[in-house]
Amino acid sequence: MINYSILCSSIKRGIIRFSEKISSGLSRPMFKFVTQMLYGIMSAQSCHISKIARVLEEKISIKKTIDRLLRNLNEFDDGEELFENYINSLGDVVSENTILLVDPSDITKPCSPKMEHISKVWDGSKGECGKGYSMLGVTALTSERKMPVCVYTRVYSAEEPEFISADEDVLKALRFLGTHFRKNNIRVFDRGFDANVYYEHLIDRHERFVIRSKKNRDVIYRGERINIMELAKRFKGKYCLKFRKRNGVMADCKISIVPVRLPCRPDIELNLVICNGIGQEPLLLLTDMKSEDKRLSVVVTKVYLLRWRIEEFYGFKKQQLDFEGFRVRSLQSIRNLDLLVTIAVGWIGLISEKSNEHSLVMELIHLSKRIFDAPRFKFYAIADGIFAVLTRCKQGVAHMLRKKPKDRQLSLFKDIGFACP
């Protein structure tokens, strides 16, 4: 028999302890605001402030709760300190072998033309331009299960006065990664980042990278400048890799590795990994990784194929938590909401890393009532389990914020990193 009261109290204590960690240095009212927003986002499975206000179950009118949350969301200016504490709380999840996935996204708001600094963006899901905001994110893959945990996020608009260029926003993210992560952490990029400005930044700072190349790029091979696709056609593959595609079909890939140089930096030798068999055209990967091990090309290909994890992260953020359905208008509020939703997803990511070790996480997956076994990407199952438990609660989280929660001996959140020492 499932005891929902114990599960509900355990989840609330876990959220409060996590919020205490990331809110270190913030005022008490801001700590309460962060806690209530994290609880509300996961309990309501939505970014609508009205839905978040309802699940808080406060003994005041809904309108007053909504007004307070909107006011705090617009005036909250401790985002940098909050995110610094969040990154520091990741602990053992991030190591020198952690892979960093960099990818842009978009927020489309076709029915909200009056939102602050709304601009034209490319809607990747529809393949057309629309009104909205651009978004850039970086996720780190956890050490054991390769779950995506966001370590950088920013919403920006081409219409805001401070905007310089999309390249400058990307470079800002790369500088942030250079400050908070080791140079050995591999930065993985899709072909949208195949530009000289990014190569020069990464090479000058000796940061490891894997970038998918475009077909029109020229490289220098044996002193001759040649189109990268023409060069790839000369190699049929020396190493083999069996890879299961997203549709479940097994692909037998043939991989080659070729030393090349870039015309913008002819003094630096890179490696071009050519992978045939994944698509109709060869997959072209440029990297500065070097090794005497013959399996380097296979490793580089596997590292790039993990890039799909950040797409799963964006999909979960937009579908499960309905991030694109927010109803705030100011850009500052949108950025703060994005920050809080990202941290909430990060908390779920940290839980999913221990999915086979802790009874609470296994109980949440069981309560999600999956038709088939939970897949490797357990975010949806855990979120559904949290929703199933918290919807049975008759109280929000405010009553547990009046005083510091006691550390119980049998707390199900022990050893996950959220319990007090």
Order of alpha helices (4+ residues) and beta strands (2+ residues): alpha-alpha-alpha-alpha-alpha-beta-beta-beta-beta-alpha-beta-alpha-beta-beta-beta-alpha-beta-beta-beta-beta-alpha-alpha-alpha-alpha-alpha
